[in-house]
Amino acid sequence: MKNRNLINTHLHRVFSLSLLTLAACSNGGGQSRTADVPMIINDRPPLAGAPAKVVTTAKGDVYAFSFEEQGRRITCQTPVELDENKKIVTQNHWSLHCTQPSSQQLNQPIPKRELNIPADTLFDFGKSAVQDMKATGRQSVEQLARLVSKEYSQPPRWILTGYTDRIGLAADNVTLGLARAQSVAQVLQHTGIPQDSITVQGKGSDSPVVDCPGTALTPELIRCLQPNRRVAIEVIGN
């Protein structure tokens, strides 16, 4: 009831203002001036946030406006009758139709899926260029892109983060992780993922998955740190 009263109050104010404007345009010195200031007529539906106006749609003329209530955009429209010149509203009885997102839709978080691709399945140790990507690793990325794209009504956002192990200089590891994420992004783009929907970043040895003892560069240490070398992928969308 509160929302309905608010909507009715808003409609009354906007509609009254429109009628006053029309009256002022047609009562100057007893001569009509409506031809000088016609109402805006077009063939597009009302735009969210646009001023209230009469618009012509495929279903006829409607008086449309929108406003915000508690952070939600509400769009309303009502059928109207215009005179033969399509300049003056000739009746003031209407049935109001408003649309707004449901509270359930607003409160529902955007789904996000996360997965890690082991860097060792994509590149040899220390490698990062797209031409250095292993064939099986590239096929896995391409298959992932095709499968994920089928599950979303609109292109989702992709966030690619390259991680490394702790071997080497921190700055070099950040650069290596970023380069690997960029190579994965190139493969995604080749499969049809829009470039502007992909974000890449490199975080080097941050957020390790495992902690292995030792500092000497041995095959055992490299093998132990393998889970830390990865490209993390987040896919966000509906």
C-alpha positions as CSV (number, residue, x, y, z in Angstrom):
1,M,0.0,0.0,0.0
2,K,2.8,2.4,0.8
3,N,4.5,1.8,-2.6
4,R,1.1,2.3,-4.4
5,N,0.5,5.6,-2.6
6,L,4.0,6.8,-3.4
7,I,3.5,5.9,-7.1
8,N,0.1,7.6,-7.2
9,T,1.5,10.7,-5.6
10,H,4.4,10.8,-8.0
11,L,2.1,10.3,-11.0
12,H,-0.2,13.1,-9.8
13,R,2.7,15.5,-9.4
14,V,4.3,14.7,-12.8
15,F,0.9,14.6,-14.6
16,S,-0.3,17.8,-13.0
17,L,3.0,19.6,-14.0
18,S,2.6,18.4,-17.6
19,L,-1.0,19.6,-17.8
20,L,0.0,23.0,-16.3
21,T,2.8,23.3,-18.9
22,L,0.3,22.5,-21.7
23,A,-2.2,25.0,-20.3
24,A,0.4,27.7,-20.2
25,C,1.4,27.0,-23.8
26,S,-2.2,27.2,-25.1
27,N,-3.6,30.2,-23.1
28,G,-1.4,33.1,-24.1
29,G,-3.6,36.1,-24.8
30,G,-6.5,33.9,-25.9
31,Q,-4.6,32.5,-28.8
32,S,-3.3,28.9,-28.9
33,R,0.4,28.5,-28.7
34,T,0.5,24.7,-28.6
35,A,2.0,24.7,-32.1
36,D,5.0,26.6,-30.7
37,V,5.7,24.1,-27.9
38,P,4.5,20.7,-29.0
39,M,4.9,17.7,-26.7
40,I,7.7,15.3,-27.6
41,I,6.5,12.4,-29.7
42,N,8.8,9.6,-30.8
43,D,8.7,5.9,-31.5
44,R,10.9,4.7,-28.7
45,P,9.8,3.3,-25.3
46,P,10.5,5.3,-22.2
47,L,14.0,5.4,-21.0
48,A,14.8,4.8,-17.3
49,G,15.6,8.1,-15.7
50,A,14.1,10.2,-18.6
51,P,11.7,13.0,-17.9
52,A,8.0,12.1,-18.0
53,K,6.6,12.5,-21.5
54,V,4.1,11.1,-24.0
55,V,5.7,8.6,-26.3
56,T,4.4,6.6,-29.2
57,T,5.0,2.9,-29.1
58,A,3.9,-0.1,-31.2
59,K,0.9,-0.4,-28.8
60,G,-0.1,3.2,-29.0
61,D,0.5,6.4,-27.0
62,V,1.6,6.1,-23.4
63,Y,2.5,8.6,-20.7
64,A,5.8,7.3,-19.2
65,F,8.1,8.2,-16.4
66,S,10.5,6.5,-14.0
67,F,11.9,7.1,-10.5
68,E,13.9,5.5,-7.8
69,E,12.6,4.0,-4.5
70,Q,15.0,2.6,-2.0
71,G,17.7,2.2,-4.6
72,R,15.4,0.4,-7.1
73,R,14.5,1.8,-10.5
74,I,10.7,1.8,-11.1
75,T,9.3,2.5,-14.5
76,C,5.7,3.4,-15.0
77,Q,3.5,4.0,-18.0
78,T,-0.2,4.6,-18.7
79,P,-2.2,4.8,-21.9
80,V,-3.3,8.4,-22.9
81,E,-5.4,10.0,-25.6
82,L,-4.1,12.9,-27.6
83,D,-5.9,15.4,-29.8
84,E,-5.8,15.1,-33.5
85,N,-2.6,17.0,-33.7
86,K,-1.0,14.8,-31.1
87,K,-0.2,17.7,-28.8
88,I,-2.6,17.7,-25.9
89,V,-3.7,15.0,-23.5
90,T,-7.5,14.9,-23.8
91,Q,-8.4,12.8,-20.8
92,N,-7.2,12.4,-17.3
93,H,-8.4,8.9,-16.4
94,W,-5.7,6.2,-16.6
95,S,-4.7,2.8,-15.6
96,L,-1.1,2.8,-14.2
97,H,1.3,0.0,-15.0
98,C,4.7,-0.1,-13.1
99,T,7.5,-2.5,-13.3
100,Q,10.4,-2.9,-10.8
101,P,12.9,-5.6,-10.0
102,S,11.7,-8.0,-7.3
103,S,13.5,-7.8,-3.9
104,Q,14.5,-11.5,-4.4
105,Q,16.3,-10.6,-7.6
106,L,18.0,-7.6,-6.0
107,N,19.2,-9.5,-3.0
108,Q,20.4,-12.5,-5.0
109,P,24.3,-12.4,-5.3
110,I,25.8,-12.7,-8.8
111,P,27.0,-16.3,-9.2
112,K,30.7,-16.8,-9.3
113,R,32.7,-19.9,-10.2
114,E,36.3,-20.4,-9.4
115,L,38.9,-22.9,-10.7
116,N,42.6,-23.2,-10.9
117,I,44.6,-24.4,-13.9
118,P,48.0,-25.8,-12.9
119,A,50.6,-23.7,-14.7
120,D,52.6,-26.9,-15.3
121,T,49.8,-28.2,-17.5
122,L,50.0,-25.0,-19.5
123,F,53.7,-24.1,-19.7
124,D,57.1,-25.7,-19.0
125,F,59.0,-24.4,-16.0
126,G,59.7,-20.6,-16.4
127,K,57.8,-20.2,-19.6
128,S,54.8,-17.9,-20.2
129,A,54.4,-17.0,-23.9
130,V,51.3,-18.1,-25.7
131,Q,53.4,-19.8,-28.3
132,D,55.1,-21.8,-25.5
133,M,51.7,-23.1,-24.2
134,K,51.4,-26.9,-24.2
135,A,48.9,-28.3,-26.7
136,T,46.9,-30.1,-24.1
137,G,46.8,-27.1,-21.9
138,R,45.6,-24.9,-24.7
139,Q,42.9,-27.4,-25.6
140,S,41.7,-27.4,-21.9
141,V,41.4,-23.6,-21.9
142,E,39.5,-23.6,-25.3
143,Q,37.1,-26.3,-24.0
144,L,36.5,-24.4,-20.8
145,A,35.6,-21.3,-22.8
146,R,33.1,-23.1,-25.0
147,L,31.5,-24.9,-22.1
148,V,31.2,-21.8,-19.9
149,S,29.9,-19.6,-22.7
150,K,26.9,-21.9,-23.2
151,E,25.8,-21.5,-19.6
152,Y,25.3,-17.7,-19.5
153,S,22.6,-15.6,-21.0
154,Q,25.1,-12.7,-21.4
155,P,28.9,-12.7,-21.7
156,P,30.2,-13.1,-18.1
157,R,33.2,-11.4,-16.6
158,W,36.5,-13.3,-16.6
159,I,39.2,-12.5,-14.0
160,L,42.5,-14.3,-14.6
161,T,45.2,-14.2,-12.0
162,G,48.6,-15.7,-12.5
163,Y,50.5,-17.1,-9.5
164,T,54.0,-18.5,-9.2
165,D,56.0,-20.3,-6.6
166,R,58.5,-18.5,-4.3
167,I,61.6,-19.4,-6.3
168,G,63.3,-16.3,-7.8
169,L,62.9,-12.6,-7.3
170,A,59.4,-11.3,-6.2
171,A,59.2,-8.8,-9.0
172,D,60.1,-11.4,-11.6
173,N,57.5,-13.7,-10.3
174,V,54.8,-11.0,-10.5
175,T,55.8,-10.4,-14.2
176,L,55.8,-14.2,-14.9
177,G,52.4,-14.7,-13.3
178,L,50.9,-11.8,-15.3
179,A,52.4,-13.0,-18.6
180,R,50.8,-16.4,-18.1
181,A,47.4,-14.9,-17.3
182,Q,47.7,-12.8,-20.5
183,S,48.5,-15.8,-22.6
184,V,45.4,-17.6,-21.2
185,A,43.4,-14.5,-22.0
186,Q,44.6,-14.6,-25.6
187,V,43.4,-18.1,-26.0
188,L,40.0,-17.2,-24.5
189,Q,39.7,-14.3,-27.0
190,H,40.5,-16.7,-29.9
191,T,37.5,-18.8,-28.8
192,G,35.2,-15.8,-28.9
193,I,35.3,-14.4,-25.4
194,P,35.1,-10.5,-25.7
195,Q,38.3,-8.8,-24.8
196,D,36.6,-6.2,-22.6
197,S,35.1,-8.9,-20.4
198,I,38.5,-10.3,-19.4
199,T,40.7,-8.8,-16.6
200,V,44.2,-10.1,-16.1
201,Q,46.6,-9.7,-13.2
202,G,49.7,-11.2,-11.8
203,K,50.3,-11.8,-8.1
204,G,53.5,-13.8,-8.1
205,S,54.0,-16.0,-5.1
206,D,51.1,-14.5,-3.1
207,S,48.4,-16.8,-1.6
208,P,50.4,-20.0,-1.8
209,V,48.5,-23.3,-1.8
210,V,51.3,-25.3,-0.2
211,D,54.3,-24.4,1.9
212,C,57.4,-26.5,1.2
213,P,60.6,-26.4,3.3
214,G,64.0,-25.7,1.8
215,T,65.7,-22.9,-0.2
216,A,68.0,-24.9,-2.5
217,L,66.6,-25.2,-6.1
218,T,66.2,-29.0,-6.2
219,P,63.8,-31.1,-8.3
220,E,62.1,-32.1,-5.1
221,L,61.4,-28.5,-4.1
222,I,60.2,-27.6,-7.6
223,R,57.9,-30.6,-7.5
224,C,56.6,-29.8,-4.0
225,L,55.8,-26.2,-5.0
226,Q,53.9,-27.2,-8.1
227,P,50.4,-26.4,-6.7
228,N,51.4,-22.8,-6.2
229,R,52.1,-22.3,-9.9
230,R,48.7,-21.8,-11.4
231,V,46.3,-19.5,-13.3
232,A,43.2,-18.9,-11.2
233,I,40.0,-18.2,-13.1
234,E,36.9,-16.5,-11.8
235,V,33.8,-16.4,-14.0
236,I,31.1,-14.0,-12.8
237,G,27.7,-13.6,-14.4
238,N,24.2,-14.8,-14.7
